[in-house]
Amino acid sequence: MNEMLRRQRAVEATLAKYRDAPFDWAAGKTCLHMARFHLRQMGHRPEGLPRIRSALAARRALDVRGWKHVGDMLDTLLPRIAAAQMMLGDVALLDSGDGFGAIVISLGGKVMGWHEDYAGMTALDPLRMAGAWRV
């Protein structure tokens, strides 16, 4: 299958599952869950996530692994790239006030994800990226 078509289908599947879902720790609708689903759609097999249903559980899961934020987790899974190299379906990290970071998916020019400045999932301008990874 053509690489761009594969990326497009993975992004479409991820957005179909998460686009209309509000961020919700208890329901497992977080950027971490979205990223894991997206990586699987792109052919990766990331290890299972611990049961994370609160900010406190997320902080504990990061601390146990020695990660300051989810960007450290992404560094163990994917190669880092320059933001300008991002293609459709790559992932990036935006800074967030809670210290976790917000994982977003490249739409090609914009990124999609949840961020504390918005009520639900939205397309964001990637100017505040703290890192980018090739999927």
BAKE-712483 format. One record per atom (N, C-alpha, C, O): atom name; x, y, z. Coordinates in steps of 0.2 Angstrom, whole numbers, plus 5000, padded with zeros to 4 digits. Layout:
BEGIN
NODE,CA,X,Y,Z
...
END
This chain:
BEGIN
NODE,N,5004,4994,5000
NODE,CA,5000,5000,5000
NODE,C,5004,5006,5000
NODE,O,5010,5006,5003
NODE,N,5002,5011,4997
NODE,CA,5006,5018,4996
NODE,C,5006,5020,5003
NODE,O,5002,5020,5007
NODE,N,5012,5023,5005
NODE,CA,5014,5026,5012
NODE,C,5009,5031,5014
NODE,O,5006,5031,5019
NODE,N,5008,5036,5009
NODE,CA,5003,5042,5011
NODE,C,4996,5039,5012
NODE,O,4992,5042,5016
NODE,N,4994,5034,5008
NODE,CA,4987,5031,5009
NODE,C,4987,5028,5016
NODE,O,4982,5028,5019
NODE,N,4992,5024,5018
NODE,CA,4992,5021,5024
NODE,C,4992,5026,5030
NODE,O,4988,5025,5034
NODE,N,4995,5031,5029
NODE,CA,4995,5036,5034
NODE,C,4988,5040,5035
NODE,O,4985,5041,5040
NODE,N,4985,5041,5029
NODE,CA,4979,5044,5029
NODE,C,4973,5040,5032
NODE,O,4969,5042,5036
NODE,N,4974,5033,5030
NODE,CA,4969,5028,5033
NODE,C,4970,5028,5041
NODE,O,4965,5028,5045
NODE,N,4976,5028,5043
NODE,CA,4977,5028,5051
NODE,C,4974,5034,5054
NODE,O,4971,5034,5059
NODE,N,4976,5040,5051
NODE,CA,4973,5046,5054
NODE,C,4966,5046,5054
NODE,O,4963,5048,5059
NODE,N,4963,5044,5049
NODE,CA,4955,5044,5048
NODE,C,4952,5039,5054
NODE,O,4947,5041,5057
NODE,N,4955,5033,5055
NODE,CA,4953,5029,5060
NODE,C,4954,5032,5067
NODE,O,4949,5031,5071
NODE,N,4959,5035,5068
NODE,CA,4960,5038,5074
NODE,C,4955,5044,5076
NODE,O,4952,5044,5081
NODE,N,4954,5048,5071
NODE,CA,4950,5054,5072
NODE,C,4943,5051,5072
NODE,O,4939,5054,5076
NODE,N,4941,5046,5069
NODE,CA,4934,5043,5069
NODE,C,4933,5041,5076
NODE,O,4927,5041,5079
NODE,N,4938,5038,5080
NODE,CA,4937,5035,5086
NODE,C,4937,5041,5092
NODE,O,4933,5041,5096
NODE,N,4941,5046,5091
NODE,CA,4942,5051,5096
NODE,C,4940,5058,5095
NODE,O,4939,5062,5099
NODE,N,4938,5060,5089
NODE,CA,4937,5067,5087
NODE,C,4931,5070,5091
NODE,O,4932,5075,5093
NODE,N,4926,5066,5092
NODE,CA,4920,5069,5095
NODE,C,4920,5068,5103
NODE,O,4915,5069,5106
NODE,N,4925,5064,5105
NODE,CA,4925,5062,5112
NODE,C,4929,5068,5116
NODE,O,4934,5070,5115
NODE,N,4926,5070,5122
NODE,CA,4929,5075,5126
NODE,C,4935,5071,5130
NODE,O,4934,5065,5131
NODE,N,4940,5075,5132
NODE,CA,4945,5072,5136
NODE,C,4942,5070,5143
NODE,O,4938,5073,5146
NODE,N,4943,5064,5144
NODE,CA,4940,5061,5150
NODE,C,4945,5055,5153
NODE,O,4945,5050,5150
NODE,N,4948,5057,5159
NODE,CA,4952,5052,5162
NODE,C,4949,5045,5163
NODE,O,4951,5040,5162
NODE,N,4943,5046,5166
NODE,CA,4939,5040,5169
NODE,C,4937,5035,5163
NODE,O,4937,5029,5163
NODE,N,4936,5038,5157
NODE,CA,4933,5034,5151
NODE,C,4939,5032,5147
NODE,O,4938,5029,5142
NODE,N,4945,5034,5149
NODE,CA,4951,5032,5144
NODE,C,4951,5036,5138
NODE,O,4954,5034,5133
NODE,N,4949,5042,5138
NODE,CA,4949,5047,5132
NODE,C,4954,5052,5133
NODE,O,4953,5058,5135
NODE,N,4961,5050,5133
NODE,CA,4966,5055,5134
NODE,C,4971,5055,5128
NODE,O,4970,5050,5124
NODE,N,4975,5059,5128
NODE,CA,4980,5059,5122
NODE,C,4985,5053,5122
NODE,O,4987,5051,5117
NODE,N,4986,5050,5128
NODE,CA,4990,5044,5129
NODE,C,4986,5038,5125
NODE,O,4989,5034,5122
NODE,N,4980,5037,5127
NODE,CA,4976,5032,5124
NODE,C,4975,5033,5116
NODE,O,4975,5028,5112
NODE,N,4974,5039,5114
NODE,CA,4973,5041,5107
NODE,C,4980,5039,5104
NODE,O,4980,5036,5098
NODE,N,4986,5041,5107
NODE,CA,4992,5040,5104
NODE,C,4993,5032,5103
NODE,O,4996,5030,5098
NODE,N,4991,5028,5108
NODE,CA,4992,5021,5108
NODE,C,4988,5018,5102
NODE,O,4990,5014,5098
NODE,N,4982,5020,5102
NODE,CA,4977,5018,5096
NODE,C,4980,5020,5089
NODE,O,4980,5016,5085
NODE,N,4983,5026,5089
NODE,CA,4985,5028,5082
NODE,C,4992,5024,5080
NODE,O,4992,5023,5075
NODE,N,4996,5023,5085
NODE,CA,5002,5019,5084
NODE,C,5000,5012,5081
NODE,O,5003,5010,5077
NODE,N,4995,5009,5084
NODE,CA,4993,5003,5082
NODE,C,4990,5003,5075
NODE,O,4991,4999,5071
NODE,N,4986,5008,5073
NODE,CA,4984,5009,5066
NODE,C,4990,5010,5061
NODE,O,4989,5008,5056
NODE,N,4995,5013,5064
NODE,CA,5001,5014,5059
NODE,C,5005,5008,5059
NODE,O,5011,5008,5056
NODE,N,5004,5003,5062
NODE,CA,5007,4996,5062
NODE,C,5012,4995,5068
NODE,O,5016,4990,5068
NODE,N,5013,5000,5073
NODE,CA,5017,4999,5078
NODE,C,5013,4994,5084
NODE,O,5007,4994,5084
NODE,N,5017,4991,5088
NODE,CA,5014,4987,5093
NODE,C,5017,4990,5100
NODE,O,5021,4986,5103
NODE,N,5015,4996,5102
NODE,CA,5017,4998,5109
NODE,C,5015,4994,5114
NODE,O,5010,4991,5114
NODE,N,5019,4993,5120
NODE,CA,5017,4989,5125
NODE,C,5011,4992,5128
NODE,O,5009,4998,5127
NODE,N,5007,4988,5132
NODE,CA,5001,4989,5135
NODE,C,5001,4995,5140
NODE,O,5006,4996,5143
NODE,N,4996,4999,5140
NODE,CA,4996,5004,5145
NODE,C,4994,5002,5152
NODE,O,4989,4998,5152
NODE,N,4997,5005,5157
NODE,CA,4994,5004,5163
NODE,C,4987,5007,5164
NODE,O,4985,5011,5160
NODE,N,4983,5004,5168
NODE,CA,4976,5007,5169
NODE,C,4976,5014,5172
NODE,O,4978,5015,5178
NODE,N,4976,5019,5168
NODE,CA,4976,5026,5170
NODE,C,4970,5029,5169
NODE,O,4967,5030,5164
NODE,N,4967,5031,5175
NODE,CA,4960,5034,5175
NODE,C,4960,5040,5179
NODE,O,4955,5043,5181
NODE,N,4966,5043,5180
NODE,CA,4966,5050,5184
NODE,C,4973,5053,5182
NODE,O,4978,5050,5180
NODE,N,4973,5059,5184
NODE,CA,4980,5063,5183
NODE,C,4985,5060,5188
NODE,O,4991,5059,5186
NODE,N,4983,5058,5194
NODE,CA,4987,5055,5199
NODE,C,4990,5049,5196
NODE,O,4996,5047,5197
NODE,N,4986,5044,5193
NODE,CA,4988,5038,5191
NODE,C,4993,5039,5185
NODE,O,4998,5035,5184
NODE,N,4992,5044,5181
NODE,CA,4996,5046,5175
NODE,C,5003,5048,5178
NODE,O,5008,5046,5175
NODE,N,5003,5052,5183
NODE,CA,5009,5055,5186
NODE,C,5013,5049,5189
NODE,O,5019,5048,5188
NODE,N,5010,5044,5192
NODE,CA,5013,5038,5195
NODE,C,5016,5034,5190
NODE,O,5022,5032,5190
NODE,N,5012,5033,5184
NODE,CA,5015,5029,5179
NODE,C,5021,5032,5176
NODE,O,5026,5028,5174
NODE,N,5021,5038,5175
NODE,CA,5027,5042,5172
NODE,C,5033,5041,5177
NODE,O,5039,5040,5175
NODE,N,5032,5042,5183
NODE,CA,5037,5042,5188
NODE,C,5040,5035,5189
NODE,O,5046,5035,5190
NODE,N,5036,5030,5189
NODE,CA,5039,5023,5189
NODE,C,5044,5022,5184
NODE,O,5049,5018,5185
NODE,N,5043,5025,5178
NODE,CA,5047,5023,5172
NODE,C,5053,5029,5172
NODE,O,5057,5028,5167
NODE,N,5053,5034,5176
NODE,CA,5058,5039,5176
NODE,C,5057,5044,5171
NODE,O,5061,5047,5168
NODE,N,5050,5045,5168
NODE,CA,5049,5050,5163
NODE,C,5046,5056,5166
NODE,O,5041,5056,5171
NODE,N,5048,5062,5164
NODE,CA,5046,5068,5167
NODE,C,5039,5070,5163
NODE,O,5034,5073,5167
NODE,N,5038,5068,5157
NODE,CA,5032,5069,5153
NODE,C,5031,5064,5148
NODE,O,5036,5060,5147
NODE,N,5026,5065,5144
NODE,CA,5025,5060,5139
NODE,C,5029,5060,5133
NODE,O,5030,5055,5129
NODE,N,5033,5066,5132
NODE,CA,5038,5066,5127
NODE,C,5044,5061,5129
NODE,O,5047,5058,5124
NODE,N,5045,5060,5135
NODE,CA,5050,5055,5137
NODE,C,5048,5048,5135
NODE,O,5052,5044,5133
NODE,N,5042,5047,5136
NODE,CA,5039,5040,5133
NODE,C,5039,5039,5126
NODE,O,5041,5034,5123
NODE,N,5038,5045,5122
NODE,CA,5038,5044,5115
NODE,C,5045,5043,5113
NODE,O,5046,5040,5107
NODE,N,5050,5046,5116
NODE,CA,5057,5045,5114
NODE,C,5059,5037,5115
NODE,O,5063,5035,5111
NODE,N,5056,5034,5119
NODE,CA,5057,5026,5119
NODE,C,5054,5022,5114
NODE,O,5056,5017,5113
NODE,N,5049,5025,5111
NODE,CA,5045,5022,5106
NODE,C,5047,5024,5098
NODE,O,5046,5019,5094
NODE,N,5048,5030,5097
NODE,CA,5049,5032,5090
NODE,C,5055,5037,5090
NODE,O,5057,5040,5094
NODE,N,5057,5038,5083
NODE,CA,5063,5042,5082
NODE,C,5061,5049,5082
NODE,O,5056,5051,5079
NODE,N,5064,5054,5086
NODE,CA,5063,5061,5086
NODE,C,5065,5064,5079
NODE,O,5069,5062,5075
NODE,N,5061,5069,5077
NODE,CA,5062,5072,5070
NODE,C,5061,5080,5072
NODE,O,5058,5082,5077
NODE,N,5063,5084,5067
NODE,CA,5062,5091,5067
NODE,C,5055,5092,5066
NODE,O,5052,5089,5062
NODE,N,5052,5097,5069
NODE,CA,5045,5099,5068
NODE,C,5043,5100,5060
NODE,O,5038,5098,5058
NODE,N,5048,5103,5057
NODE,CA,5047,5104,5050
NODE,C,5047,5098,5045
NODE,O,5045,5098,5040
NODE,N,5049,5092,5048
NODE,CA,5049,5086,5044
NODE,C,5043,5082,5045
NODE,O,5042,5077,5042
NODE,N,5038,5085,5049
NODE,CA,5032,5081,5051
NODE,C,5028,5079,5044
NODE,O,5027,5084,5040
NODE,N,5026,5073,5044
NODE,CA,5021,5071,5039
NODE,C,5014,5069,5042
NODE,O,5014,5069,5048
NODE,N,5009,5069,5038
NODE,CA,5003,5066,5040
NODE,C,5004,5060,5044
NODE,O,5007,5055,5042
NODE,N,5001,5060,5050
NODE,CA,5001,5054,5055
NODE,C,5007,5054,5060
NODE,O,5007,5050,5064
NODE,N,5012,5059,5059
NODE,CA,5017,5059,5064
NODE,C,5014,5062,5070
NODE,O,5008,5065,5070
NODE,N,5017,5061,5076
NODE,CA,5015,5064,5082
NODE,C,5020,5069,5085
NODE,O,5025,5069,5083
NODE,N,5017,5074,5089
NODE,CA,5020,5079,5092
NODE,C,5018,5080,5099
NODE,O,5013,5077,5101
NODE,N,5022,5084,5102
NODE,CA,5020,5086,5109
NODE,C,5020,5093,5110
NODE,O,5024,5097,5108
NODE,N,5014,5095,5113
NODE,CA,5013,5102,5115
NODE,C,5014,5103,5122
NODE,O,5012,5098,5126
NODE,N,5017,5108,5125
NODE,CA,5017,5110,5132
NODE,C,5010,5110,5135
NODE,O,5006,5112,5131
NODE,N,5010,5108,5141
NODE,CA,5003,5109,5144
NODE,C,5005,5111,5152
NODE,O,5010,5110,5154
NODE,N,5000,5115,5155
NODE,CA,5001,5117,5161
NODE,C,5001,5112,5167
NODE,O,5004,5113,5172
NODE,N,4999,5106,5165
NODE,CA,4999,5100,5170
NODE,C,5006,5097,5170
NODE,O,5007,5093,5175
NODE,N,5010,5098,5166
NODE,CA,5017,5095,5166
NODE,C,5017,5089,5162
NODE,O,5023,5086,5161
NODE,N,5012,5086,5160
NODE,CA,5012,5080,5156
NODE,C,5014,5081,5149
NODE,O,5017,5076,5146
NODE,N,5012,5086,5146
NODE,CA,5012,5087,5139
NODE,C,5006,5085,5136
NODE,O,5002,5080,5138
NODE,N,5005,5087,5130
NODE,CA,4999,5085,5126
NODE,C,5001,5082,5119
NODE,O,5004,5085,5115
NODE,N,5000,5075,5118
NODE,CA,5001,5072,5112
NODE,C,4996,5074,5107
NODE,O,4990,5073,5108
NODE,N,4998,5076,5101
NODE,CA,4994,5077,5095
NODE,C,4996,5074,5089
NODE,O,5002,5072,5089
NODE,N,4992,5073,5084
NODE,CA,4993,5070,5078
NODE,C,4994,5075,5072
NODE,O,4989,5079,5072
NODE,N,4999,5074,5068
NODE,CA,4999,5079,5062
NODE,C,4994,5078,5057
NODE,O,4993,5072,5055
NODE,N,4991,5083,5055
NODE,CA,4986,5083,5050
NODE,C,4989,5085,5043
NODE,O,4986,5086,5038
NODE,N,4995,5087,5044
NODE,CA,4999,5090,5038
NODE,C,4998,5098,5038
NODE,O,4993,5100,5035
NODE,N,5002,5101,5042
NODE,CA,5001,5109,5043
NODE,C,4998,5111,5049
NODE,O,5000,5116,5052
NODE,N,4993,5107,5052
NODE,CA,4990,5108,5058
NODE,C,4991,5101,5062
NODE,O,4993,5096,5059
NODE,N,4989,5101,5068
NODE,CA,4989,5095,5072
NODE,C,4982,5095,5076
NODE,O,4979,5100,5077
NODE,N,4981,5088,5078
NODE,CA,4974,5087,5081
NODE,C,4975,5084,5087
NODE,O,4979,5079,5088
NODE,N,4972,5086,5092
NODE,CA,4972,5083,5099
NODE,C,4968,5087,5104
NODE,O,4965,5092,5102
NODE,N,4969,5085,5110
NODE,CA,4966,5089,5116
NODE,C,4971,5094,5119
NODE,O,4977,5092,5119
NODE,N,4969,5099,5121
NODE,CA,4974,5104,5124
NODE,C,4969,5108,5129
NODE,O,4964,5109,5128
NODE,N,4973,5109,5135
NODE,CA,4969,5113,5140
NODE,C,4966,5119,5139
NODE,O,4961,5121,5142
NODE,N,4968,5122,5133
NODE,CA,4965,5129,5131
NODE,C,4958,5128,5127
NODE,O,4955,5133,5126
NODE,N,4956,5121,5126
NODE,CA,4950,5120,5122
NODE,C,4946,5115,5126
NODE,O,4948,5111,5129
NODE,N,4939,5116,5125
NODE,CA,4935,5111,5128
NODE,C,4935,5104,5125
NODE,O,4934,5099,5129
NODE,N,4936,5103,5119
NODE,CA,4936,5096,5116
NODE,C,4942,5096,5111
NODE,O,4947,5100,5111
NODE,N,4942,5090,5108
NODE,CA,4948,5089,5103
NODE,C,4947,5094,5097
NODE,O,4942,5096,5095
NODE,N,4953,5097,5095
NODE,CA,4953,5102,5090
NODE,C,4959,5102,5086
NODE,O,4964,5099,5088
NODE,N,4958,5105,5080
NODE,CA,4964,5106,5076
NODE,C,4968,5112,5079
NODE,O,4965,5118,5080
NODE,N,4975,5111,5080
NODE,CA,4979,5117,5083
NODE,C,4984,5119,5078
NODE,O,4987,5115,5074
NODE,N,4986,5125,5079
NODE,CA,4992,5127,5075
NODE,C,4998,5124,5079
NODE,O,4999,5125,5085
NODE,N,5003,5121,5076
NODE,CA,5008,5118,5079
NODE,C,5014,5122,5081
NODE,O,5020,5120,5082
NODE,N,5013,5129,5082
NODE,CA,5018,5133,5084
NODE,C,5021,5132,5091
NODE,O,5027,5133,5092
NODE,N,5017,5129,5095
NODE,CA,5020,5128,5102
NODE,C,5023,5120,5103
NODE,O,5023,5118,5109
NODE,N,5025,5117,5098
NODE,CA,5027,5110,5099
NODE,C,5034,5110,5103
NODE,O,5038,5114,5102
NODE,N,5034,5105,5107
NODE,CA,5039,5104,5112
NODE,C,5044,5098,5109
NODE,O,5049,5097,5111
NODE,N,5041,5095,5104
NODE,CA,5045,5089,5101
NODE,C,5040,5086,5095
NODE,O,5034,5087,5095
NODE,N,5043,5082,5091
NODE,CA,5040,5079,5086
NODE,C,5043,5072,5084
NODE,O,5049,5071,5085
NODE,N,5039,5067,5082
NODE,CA,5042,5060,5081
NODE,C,5039,5057,5075
NODE,O,5033,5058,5073
NODE,N,5043,5053,5072
NODE,CA,5041,5050,5066
NODE,C,5037,5043,5068
NODE,O,5040,5039,5072
NODE,N,5031,5042,5065
NODE,CA,5027,5036,5066
NODE,C,5028,5032,5060
NODE,O,5025,5026,5060
END
